[in-house]
Amino acid sequence: MERLTIPTGSGGYDVVIDSGLFDRAGEYLGSFARDGRIVVVTDANVATAQLPRLERAMAQSGVPLDAIVLPAGEASKSWASLEHLLDSLATRGVERGDTIVALGGGVVGDVAGLAAALHLRGCGWVMIPTTLLAQVDSSIGGKTAINAQAGKNLVGAFHPPALVLIDPNSLATLASRELRSGYAEVAKYGLIGDPAFFGWCEGNAASFLGGDCYAARYAIDRCVRAKAAIVAADERETTGTRALLNLGHSFGHAIEAWHEYGPAITHGEAVAAGIALAFGYSARLGLCSTDDARRVAEHFRRIGLPDGLAAAQVSATGAELVGLMGRDKKVRGGQLTLVLVRGIGEAFVASSIDRGDLTDFLNSPV
């Protein structure tokens, strides 16, 4: 079992990683139940695949659960879904001393965490991530958000959970596409600042995605530690350090927006294409070698992730994509800011990007 503490301005919270942790959830959630009720927020898919396990575990500890089930998918990160969730919490009489448990992937964590930040001006919550993407990335750091009409994650709050419980065994219920999608965020950590870990990814991705529990445990632990260090250095994105976690995301969010968050592409697939584009554009600017850019694209392509716009089934013009990227949260004074690279493991934040040159790049066969 691994237990890490994520420091925050309000004190900090623990992240516990262990296989089979789901079945011992009562050991960790029991203390919250002594202080108040536990209300679980999940989605329709997780309610079928994982909620019964959690209910059984908590029943052994004598703790009943009250569950609120949202529709599965990105559409639940909306004003309507947030309003429904807040009304549900109010109708149930949820008090500040009660605890909201977000059981699911990144969408559930985002909307449930934001509801926890808003209900009664803030109540406690616990994250139990059930997808690879959530286990290695979105469950750590205290960011919560919903999407606005203008773009992804534009409405949100920093509201750290009280606890994060990660059980790698829960990944066994994921479809192969969902597992691959989350893998894009795994590789991202090596590409940001750990070239040795990216080398490990190149050698172990196939076994990891094939269900090797030891490889999954190792990768999750490595990613959580990497993100914990970044969050500790820049909890609220004031120094630029935390922005490095957005490698590929400016491109990726534009790809998602072009697809209108539809089922044609997942978040992880868009991020993989976006990371390949970030490396390709860095090579165009002479910041990194074309060999590094080819190596990254080949790695994603080999495991079945898109390595650019064509593979992501995007037929938008460069101007259309740059327009969508202009909605990014990192835009300052109307100037585009991207996370680019000087090589594998050497990401940095580049400001005042030339929109015309970026448009030309995106109009080329990428």
Protein Blocks (a to p, Z undefined) as FASTA:
>chain_A
ZZdddddfklpacddddehklmmmmmmmmmmmmnmccdddddfklmmmmmmmmmmmmmmn
opacddddddedjklmcfklmmmmmmmmmmnopafkbccddeddfklmmmmmmmmmmngo
iaadddddfbfklmmmmmgnopacdddfkbghkbccddddfbdcddfklmmmpcfklmmm
mmmmmmmmmmmmomklmmmmmmmmmmmmnopaklmmmmmmmmmmmmmmmmmmomnopnom
mmmmmgoklmmmmmmmmnoopakbcfklmmmmmmmmmmmmmmmnomacfklmmmmmmmmm
mnopafbjklnopabdfklmmmmmmmpmkbgghiacddddfbehiacddehiafklmmmm
mmpcZZ
